[in-house]
Amino acid sequence: MSRHSSLKVSSLGSKRRSVLKRTERIEQLKIERRWKDGDNVTGLPKTKVVK
């Protein structure tokens, strides 16, 4: 028995995430100059995700 063509999983790997990981958010804040060394890593400000 074969699988239906609509059940392929190959497109899931190339999908972009809409949420950044903590390290990615810190890097983005450093680029925007909103992060200083020694700042608390919890309660980070929101950052825009570039699509």
CHARMM internal coordinates of N, CA and C (Angstrom, degrees):
IC EDIT
DIST 1 N 1 CA 1.4387
DIST 1 CA 1 C 1.5372
ANGL 1 N 1 CA 1 C 108.96
DIST 1 C 2 N 1.2924
ANGL 1 CA 1 C 2 N 117.22
DIHE 1 N 1 CA 1 C 2 N 136.68
DIST 2 N 2 CA 1.4644
ANGL 1 C 2 N 2 CA 120.74
DIHE 1 CA 1 C 2 N 2 CA -178.88
DIST 2 CA 2 C 1.5316
ANGL 2 N 2 CA 2 C 110.58
DIHE 1 C 2 N 2 CA 2 C -103.27
DIST 2 C 3 N 1.3218
ANGL 2 CA 2 C 3 N 114.70
DIHE 2 N 2 CA 2 C 3 N 161.94
DIST 3 N 3 CA 1.4629
ANGL 2 C 3 N 3 CA 119.82
DIHE 2 CA 2 C 3 N 3 CA 179.26
DIST 3 CA 3 C 1.5149
ANGL 3 N 3 CA 3 C 110.36
DIHE 2 C 3 N 3 CA 3 C -87.77
DIST 3 C 4 N 1.3180
ANGL 3 CA 3 C 4 N 115.24
DIHE 3 N 3 CA 3 C 4 N 150.62
DIST 4 N 4 CA 1.4513
ANGL 3 C 4 N 4 CA 120.95
DIHE 3 CA 3 C 4 N 4 CA 177.16
DIST 4 CA 4 C 1.5261
ANGL 4 N 4 CA 4 C 108.99
DIHE 3 C 4 N 4 CA 4 C -71.56
DIST 4 C 5 N 1.3232
ANGL 4 CA 4 C 5 N 117.31
DIHE 4 N 4 CA 4 C 5 N 145.97
DIST 5 N 5 CA 1.4714
ANGL 4 C 5 N 5 CA 121.31
DIHE 4 CA 4 C 5 N 5 CA -175.24
DIST 5 CA 5 C 1.5296
ANGL 5 N 5 CA 5 C 113.25
DIHE 4 C 5 N 5 CA 5 C -64.97
DIST 5 C 6 N 1.3302
ANGL 5 CA 5 C 6 N 118.84
DIHE 5 N 5 CA 5 C 6 N -21.69
DIST 6 N 6 CA 1.4673
ANGL 5 C 6 N 6 CA 120.77
DIHE 5 CA 5 C 6 N 6 CA -179.90
DIST 6 CA 6 C 1.5262
ANGL 6 N 6 CA 6 C 112.36
DIHE 5 C 6 N 6 CA 6 C -77.65
DIST 6 C 7 N 1.3201
ANGL 6 CA 6 C 7 N 118.44
DIHE 6 N 6 CA 6 C 7 N -8.44
DIST 7 N 7 CA 1.4643
ANGL 6 C 7 N 7 CA 121.68
DIHE 6 CA 6 C 7 N 7 CA -177.27
DIST 7 CA 7 C 1.5230
ANGL 7 N 7 CA 7 C 113.02
DIHE 6 C 7 N 7 CA 7 C -96.74
DIST 7 C 8 N 1.3066
ANGL 7 CA 7 C 8 N 118.44
DIHE 7 N 7 CA 7 C 8 N 14.51
DIST 8 N 8 CA 1.4655
ANGL 7 C 8 N 8 CA 121.08
DIHE 7 CA 7 C 8 N 8 CA -179.25
DIST 8 CA 8 C 1.5302
ANGL 8 N 8 CA 8 C 110.38
DIHE 7 C 8 N 8 CA 8 C -69.36
DIST 8 C 9 N 1.3108
ANGL 8 CA 8 C 9 N 116.46
DIHE 8 N 8 CA 8 C 9 N 145.84
DIST 9 N 9 CA 1.4545
ANGL 8 C 9 N 9 CA 122.97
DIHE 8 CA 8 C 9 N 9 CA -176.04
DIST 9 CA 9 C 1.5240
ANGL 9 N 9 CA 9 C 111.53
DIHE 8 C 9 N 9 CA 9 C -105.43
DIST 9 C 10 N 1.3040
ANGL 9 CA 9 C 10 N 119.08
DIHE 9 N 9 CA 9 C 10 N -3.95
DIST 10 N 10 CA 1.4547
ANGL 9 C 10 N 10 CA 122.38
DIHE 9 CA 9 C 10 N 10 CA -172.10
DIST 10 CA 10 C 1.5269
ANGL 10 N 10 CA 10 C 113.55
DIHE 9 C 10 N 10 CA 10 C -61.94
DIST 10 C 11 N 1.3215
ANGL 10 CA 10 C 11 N 118.63
DIHE 10 N 10 CA 10 C 11 N -26.88
DIST 11 N 11 CA 1.4577
ANGL 10 C 11 N 11 CA 120.58
DIHE 10 CA 10 C 11 N 11 CA -177.58
DIST 11 CA 11 C 1.5279
ANGL 11 N 11 CA 11 C 112.98
DIHE 10 C 11 N 11 CA 11 C -78.34
DIST 11 C 12 N 1.3232
ANGL 11 CA 11 C 12 N 118.90
DIHE 11 N 11 CA 11 C 12 N -14.71
DIST 12 N 12 CA 1.4645
ANGL 11 C 12 N 12 CA 120.90
DIHE 11 CA 11 C 12 N 12 CA -178.19
DIST 12 CA 12 C 1.5213
ANGL 12 N 12 CA 12 C 112.68
DIHE 11 C 12 N 12 CA 12 C -68.85
DIST 12 C 13 N 1.3056
ANGL 12 CA 12 C 13 N 118.53
DIHE 12 N 12 CA 12 C 13 N -32.17
DIST 13 N 13 CA 1.4514
ANGL 12 C 13 N 13 CA 121.47
DIHE 12 CA 12 C 13 N 13 CA -178.14
DIST 13 CA 13 C 1.5129
ANGL 13 N 13 CA 13 C 113.11
DIHE 12 C 13 N 13 CA 13 C -69.84
DIST 13 C 14 N 1.3081
ANGL 13 CA 13 C 14 N 118.66
DIHE 13 N 13 CA 13 C 14 N -27.02
DIST 14 N 14 CA 1.4537
ANGL 13 C 14 N 14 CA 121.28
DIHE 13 CA 13 C 14 N 14 CA -176.17
DIST 14 CA 14 C 1.5244
ANGL 14 N 14 CA 14 C 112.98
DIHE 13 C 14 N 14 CA 14 C -95.35
DIST 14 C 15 N 1.3184
ANGL 14 CA 14 C 15 N 117.80
DIHE 14 N 14 CA 14 C 15 N 1.21
DIST 15 N 15 CA 1.4574
ANGL 14 C 15 N 15 CA 121.37
DIHE 14 CA 14 C 15 N 15 CA -178.75
DIST 15 CA 15 C 1.5312
ANGL 15 N 15 CA 15 C 110.52
DIHE 14 C 15 N 15 CA 15 C -73.70
DIST 15 C 16 N 1.3212
ANGL 15 CA 15 C 16 N 117.00
DIHE 15 N 15 CA 15 C 16 N 140.86
DIST 16 N 16 CA 1.4626
ANGL 15 C 16 N 16 CA 120.48
DIHE 15 CA 15 C 16 N 16 CA 178.57
DIST 16 CA 16 C 1.5182
ANGL 16 N 16 CA 16 C 110.24
DIHE 15 C 16 N 16 CA 16 C -83.43
DIST 16 C 17 N 1.3321
ANGL 16 CA 16 C 17 N 114.15
DIHE 16 N 16 CA 16 C 17 N 145.10
DIST 17 N 17 CA 1.4613
ANGL 16 C 17 N 17 CA 119.07
DIHE 16 CA 16 C 17 N 17 CA 177.33
DIST 17 CA 17 C 1.5256
ANGL 17 N 17 CA 17 C 109.09
DIHE 16 C 17 N 17 CA 17 C -83.22
DIST 17 C 18 N 1.3150
ANGL 17 CA 17 C 18 N 116.43
DIHE 17 N 17 CA 17 C 18 N 147.80
DIST 18 N 18 CA 1.4585
ANGL 17 C 18 N 18 CA 120.16
DIHE 17 CA 17 C 18 N 18 CA 178.81
DIST 18 CA 18 C 1.5262
ANGL 18 N 18 CA 18 C 111.32
DIHE 17 C 18 N 18 CA 18 C -98.69
DIST 18 C 19 N 1.3178
ANGL 18 CA 18 C 19 N 117.36
DIHE 18 N 18 CA 18 C 19 N -1.22
DIST 19 N 19 CA 1.4615
ANGL 18 C 19 N 19 CA 122.33
DIHE 18 CA 18 C 19 N 19 CA -178.37
DIST 19 CA 19 C 1.5205
ANGL 19 N 19 CA 19 C 108.33
DIHE 18 C 19 N 19 CA 19 C -127.51
DIST 19 C 20 N 1.3339
ANGL 19 CA 19 C 20 N 116.67
DIHE 19 N 19 CA 19 C 20 N 136.12
DIST 20 N 20 CA 1.4571
ANGL 19 C 20 N 20 CA 121.40
DIHE 19 CA 19 C 20 N 20 CA 178.45
DIST 20 CA 20 C 1.5271
ANGL 20 N 20 CA 20 C 110.46
DIHE 19 C 20 N 20 CA 20 C -92.82
DIST 20 C 21 N 1.3227
ANGL 20 CA 20 C 21 N 116.07
DIHE 20 N 20 CA 20 C 21 N 147.68
DIST 21 N 21 CA 1.4565
ANGL 20 C 21 N 21 CA 120.29
DIHE 20 CA 20 C 21 N 21 CA 173.25
DIST 21 CA 21 C 1.5229
ANGL 21 N 21 CA 21 C 108.33
DIHE 20 C 21 N 21 CA 21 C -74.57
DIST 21 C 22 N 1.3329
ANGL 21 CA 21 C 22 N 116.81
DIHE 21 N 21 CA 21 C 22 N 165.16
DIST 22 N 22 CA 1.4574
ANGL 21 C 22 N 22 CA 120.98
DIHE 21 CA 21 C 22 N 22 CA -175.48
DIST 22 CA 22 C 1.5248
ANGL 22 N 22 CA 22 C 111.80
DIHE 21 C 22 N 22 CA 22 C -58.19
DIST 22 C 23 N 1.3306
ANGL 22 CA 22 C 23 N 117.50
DIHE 22 N 22 CA 22 C 23 N -43.56
DIST 23 N 23 CA 1.4674
ANGL 22 C 23 N 23 CA 119.80
DIHE 22 CA 22 C 23 N 23 CA -179.26
DIST 23 CA 23 C 1.5260
ANGL 23 N 23 CA 23 C 111.16
DIHE 22 C 23 N 23 CA 23 C -66.14
DIST 23 C 24 N 1.3320
ANGL 23 CA 23 C 24 N 117.04
DIHE 23 N 23 CA 23 C 24 N -35.69
DIST 24 N 24 CA 1.4645
ANGL 23 C 24 N 24 CA 120.36
DIHE 23 CA 23 C 24 N 24 CA 177.86
DIST 24 CA 24 C 1.5258
ANGL 24 N 24 CA 24 C 110.73
DIHE 23 C 24 N 24 CA 24 C -68.42
DIST 24 C 25 N 1.3401
ANGL 24 CA 24 C 25 N 116.98
DIHE 24 N 24 CA 24 C 25 N -36.99
DIST 25 N 25 CA 1.4743
ANGL 24 C 25 N 25 CA 119.79
DIHE 24 CA 24 C 25 N 25 CA 177.26
DIST 25 CA 25 C 1.5154
ANGL 25 N 25 CA 25 C 111.46
DIHE 24 C 25 N 25 CA 25 C -66.38
DIST 25 C 26 N 1.3389
ANGL 25 CA 25 C 26 N 116.68
DIHE 25 N 25 CA 25 C 26 N -39.06
DIST 26 N 26 CA 1.4614
ANGL 25 C 26 N 26 CA 119.84
DIHE 25 CA 25 C 26 N 26 CA 178.70
DIST 26 CA 26 C 1.5178
ANGL 26 N 26 CA 26 C 110.55
DIHE 25 C 26 N 26 CA 26 C -65.37
DIST 26 C 27 N 1.3430
ANGL 26 CA 26 C 27 N 117.30
DIHE 26 N 26 CA 26 C 27 N -41.29
DIST 27 N 27 CA 1.4642
ANGL 26 C 27 N 27 CA 120.36
DIHE 26 CA 26 C 27 N 27 CA 176.65
DIST 27 CA 27 C 1.5271
ANGL 27 N 27 CA 27 C 111.04
DIHE 26 C 27 N 27 CA 27 C -61.26
DIST 27 C 28 N 1.3414
ANGL 27 CA 27 C 28 N 117.12
DIHE 27 N 27 CA 27 C 28 N -41.47
DIST 28 N 28 CA 1.4610
ANGL 27 C 28 N 28 CA 120.91
DIHE 27 CA 27 C 28 N 28 CA 178.85
DIST 28 CA 28 C 1.5271
ANGL 28 N 28 CA 28 C 110.57
DIHE 27 C 28 N 28 CA 28 C -64.89
DIST 28 C 29 N 1.3333
ANGL 28 CA 28 C 29 N 117.15
DIHE 28 N 28 CA 28 C 29 N -40.14
DIST 29 N 29 CA 1.4632
ANGL 28 C 29 N 29 CA 120.66
DIHE 28 CA 28 C 29 N 29 CA 178.34
DIST 29 CA 29 C 1.5301
ANGL 29 N 29 CA 29 C 111.15
DIHE 28 C 29 N 29 CA 29 C -66.56
DIST 29 C 30 N 1.3367
ANGL 29 CA 29 C 30 N 117.24
DIHE 29 N 29 CA 29 C 30 N -34.23
DIST 30 N 30 CA 1.4696
ANGL 29 C 30 N 30 CA 119.87
DIHE 29 CA 29 C 30 N 30 CA 176.55
DIST 30 CA 30 C 1.5193
ANGL 30 N 30 CA 30 C 110.77
DIHE 29 C 30 N 30 CA 30 C -65.25
DIST 30 C 31 N 1.3315
ANGL 30 CA 30 C 31 N 116.82
DIHE 30 N 30 CA 30 C 31 N -39.99
DIST 31 N 31 CA 1.4653
ANGL 30 C 31 N 31 CA 120.63
DIHE 30 CA 30 C 31 N 31 CA 178.21
DIST 31 CA 31 C 1.5213
ANGL 31 N 31 CA 31 C 110.26
DIHE 30 C 31 N 31 CA 31 C -63.37
DIST 31 C 32 N 1.3473
ANGL 31 CA 31 C 32 N 116.53
DIHE 31 N 31 CA 31 C 32 N -40.08
DIST 32 N 32 CA 1.4641
ANGL 31 C 32 N 32 CA 121.58
DIHE 31 CA 31 C 32 N 32 CA -179.53
DIST 32 CA 32 C 1.5263
ANGL 32 N 32 CA 32 C 112.28
DIHE 31 C 32 N 32 CA 32 C -81.30
DIST 32 C 33 N 1.3471
ANGL 32 CA 32 C 33 N 117.17
DIHE 32 N 32 CA 32 C 33 N -0.11
DIST 33 N 33 CA 1.4748
ANGL 32 C 33 N 33 CA 123.60
DIHE 32 CA 32 C 33 N 33 CA -178.35
DIST 33 CA 33 C 1.5249
ANGL 33 N 33 CA 33 C 112.25
DIHE 32 C 33 N 33 CA 33 C 58.51
DIST 33 C 34 N 1.3366
ANGL 33 CA 33 C 34 N 115.70
DIHE 33 N 33 CA 33 C 34 N 39.20
DIST 34 N 34 CA 1.4652
ANGL 33 C 34 N 34 CA 121.34
DIHE 33 CA 33 C 34 N 34 CA 176.92
DIST 34 CA 34 C 1.5210
ANGL 34 N 34 CA 34 C 110.62
DIHE 33 C 34 N 34 CA 34 C -111.60
DIST 34 C 35 N 1.3407
ANGL 34 CA 34 C 35 N 118.24
DIHE 34 N 34 CA 34 C 35 N 8.51
DIST 35 N 35 CA 1.4570
ANGL 34 C 35 N 35 CA 123.02
DIHE 34 CA 34 C 35 N 35 CA -177.71
DIST 35 CA 35 C 1.5155
ANGL 35 N 35 CA 35 C 109.28
DIHE 34 C 35 N 35 CA 35 C -126.77
DIST 35 C 36 N 1.3253
ANGL 35 CA 35 C 36 N 115.67
DIHE 35 N 35 CA 35 C 36 N 133.54
DIST 36 N 36 CA 1.4576
ANGL 35 C 36 N 36 CA 121.38
DIHE 35 CA 35 C 36 N 36 CA 175.75
DIST 36 CA 36 C 1.5220
ANGL 36 N 36 CA 36 C 107.68
DIHE 35 C 36 N 36 CA 36 C -119.24
DIST 36 C 37 N 1.3325
ANGL 36 CA 36 C 37 N 117.34
DIHE 36 N 36 CA 36 C 37 N 146.72
DIST 37 N 37 CA 1.4545
ANGL 36 C 37 N 37 CA 120.20
DIHE 36 CA 36 C 37 N 37 CA 177.04
DIST 37 CA 37 C 1.5216
ANGL 37 N 37 CA 37 C 109.32
DIHE 36 C 37 N 37 CA 37 C -60.63
DIST 37 C 38 N 1.3186
ANGL 37 CA 37 C 38 N 115.38
DIHE 37 N 37 CA 37 C 38 N 135.02
DIST 38 N 38 CA 1.4549
ANGL 37 C 38 N 38 CA 120.43
DIHE 37 CA 37 C 38 N 38 CA -179.38
DIST 38 CA 38 C 1.5256
ANGL 38 N 38 CA 38 C 113.36
DIHE 37 C 38 N 38 CA 38 C 97.00
DIST 38 C 39 N 1.3374
ANGL 38 CA 38 C 39 N 118.37
DIHE 38 N 38 CA 38 C 39 N -6.03
DIST 39 N 39 CA 1.4617
ANGL 38 C 39 N 39 CA 120.64
DIHE 38 CA 38 C 39 N 39 CA 176.62
DIST 39 CA 39 C 1.5262
ANGL 39 N 39 CA 39 C 109.90
DIHE 38 C 39 N 39 CA 39 C -68.48
DIST 39 C 40 N 1.3105
ANGL 39 CA 39 C 40 N 116.06
DIHE 39 N 39 CA 39 C 40 N 155.76
DIST 40 N 40 CA 1.4592
ANGL 39 C 40 N 40 CA 122.09
DIHE 39 CA 39 C 40 N 40 CA 179.73
DIST 40 CA 40 C 1.5255
ANGL 40 N 40 CA 40 C 109.80
DIHE 39 C 40 N 40 CA 40 C -71.59
DIST 40 C 41 N 1.3503
ANGL 40 CA 40 C 41 N 117.25
DIHE 40 N 40 CA 40 C 41 N 134.93
DIST 41 N 41 CA 1.4663
ANGL 40 C 41 N 41 CA 120.76
DIHE 40 CA 40 C 41 N 41 CA -177.19
DIST 41 CA 41 C 1.5236
ANGL 41 N 41 CA 41 C 112.40
DIHE 40 C 41 N 41 CA 41 C -84.50
DIST 41 C 42 N 1.3247
ANGL 41 CA 41 C 42 N 117.60
DIHE 41 N 41 CA 41 C 42 N -9.61
DIST 42 N 42 CA 1.4616
ANGL 41 C 42 N 42 CA 119.68
DIHE 41 CA 41 C 42 N 42 CA 175.91
DIST 42 CA 42 C 1.5194
ANGL 42 N 42 CA 42 C 108.68
DIHE 41 C 42 N 42 CA 42 C -95.93
DIST 42 C 43 N 1.3035
ANGL 42 CA 42 C 43 N 116.52
DIHE 42 N 42 CA 42 C 43 N 146.88
DIST 43 N 43 CA 1.4626
ANGL 42 C 43 N 43 CA 120.65
DIHE 42 CA 42 C 43 N 43 CA -179.41
DIST 43 CA 43 C 1.5096
ANGL 43 N 43 CA 43 C 112.55
DIHE 42 C 43 N 43 CA 43 C 73.59
DIST 43 C 44 N 1.3363
ANGL 43 CA 43 C 44 N 116.98
DIHE 43 N 43 CA 43 C 44 N 39.15
DIST 44 N 44 CA 1.4668
ANGL 43 C 44 N 44 CA 120.92
DIHE 43 CA 43 C 44 N 44 CA -179.78
DIST 44 CA 44 C 1.5206
ANGL 44 N 44 CA 44 C 110.53
DIHE 43 C 44 N 44 CA 44 C -67.28
DIST 44 C 45 N 1.3346
ANGL 44 CA 44 C 45 N 118.04
DIHE 44 N 44 CA 44 C 45 N 147.15
DIST 45 N 45 CA 1.4616
ANGL 44 C 45 N 45 CA 120.00
DIHE 44 CA 44 C 45 N 45 CA 175.12
DIST 45 CA 45 C 1.5280
ANGL 45 N 45 CA 45 C 110.81
DIHE 44 C 45 N 45 CA 45 C -67.87
DIST 45 C 46 N 1.3097
ANGL 45 CA 45 C 46 N 116.18
DIHE 45 N 45 CA 45 C 46 N 158.75
DIST 46 N 46 CA 1.4534
ANGL 45 C 46 N 46 CA 121.45
DIHE 45 CA 45 C 46 N 46 CA -179.50
DIST 46 CA 46 C 1.5191
ANGL 46 N 46 CA 46 C 110.32
DIHE 45 C 46 N 46 CA 46 C -70.09
DIST 46 C 47 N 1.3347
ANGL 46 CA 46 C 47 N 114.87
DIHE 46 N 46 CA 46 C 47 N 148.17
DIST 47 N 47 CA 1.4588
ANGL 46 C 47 N 47 CA 121.35
DIHE 46 CA 46 C 47 N 47 CA 176.46
DIST 47 CA 47 C 1.5242
ANGL 47 N 47 CA 47 C 108.08
DIHE 46 C 47 N 47 CA 47 C -130.32
DIST 47 C 48 N 1.3151
ANGL 47 CA 47 C 48 N 115.90
DIHE 47 N 47 CA 47 C 48 N 148.81
DIST 48 N 48 CA 1.4635
ANGL 47 C 48 N 48 CA 120.25
DIHE 47 CA 47 C 48 N 48 CA 178.41
DIST 48 CA 48 C 1.5119
ANGL 48 N 48 CA 48 C 109.75
DIHE 47 C 48 N 48 CA 48 C -82.42
DIST 48 C 49 N 1.3243
ANGL 48 CA 48 C 49 N 115.90
DIHE 48 N 48 CA 48 C 49 N 139.05
DIST 49 N 49 CA 1.4571
ANGL 48 C 49 N 49 CA 121.77
DIHE 48 CA 48 C 49 N 49 CA 177.61
DIST 49 CA 49 C 1.5263
ANGL 49 N 49 CA 49 C 107.55
DIHE 48 C 49 N 49 CA 49 C -93.89
DIST 49 C 50 N 1.3261
ANGL 49 CA 49 C 50 N 116.22
DIHE 49 N 49 CA 49 C 50 N 120.65
DIST 50 N 50 CA 1.4549
ANGL 49 C 50 N 50 CA 121.39
DIHE 49 CA 49 C 50 N 50 CA 179.90
DIST 50 CA 50 C 1.5214
ANGL 50 N 50 CA 50 C 108.65
DIHE 49 C 50 N 50 CA 50 C -82.69
DIST 50 C 51 N 1.3238
ANGL 50 CA 50 C 51 N 116.70
DIHE 50 N 50 CA 50 C 51 N 123.60
DIST 51 N 51 CA 1.4647
ANGL 50 C 51 N 51 CA 120.14
DIHE 50 CA 50 C 51 N 51 CA -178.86
DIST 51 CA 51 C 1.4974
ANGL 51 N 51 CA 51 C 111.10
DIHE 50 C 51 N 51 CA 51 C -97.22
END
COOR INIT
IC SEED 1 N 1 CA 1 C
IC BUILD
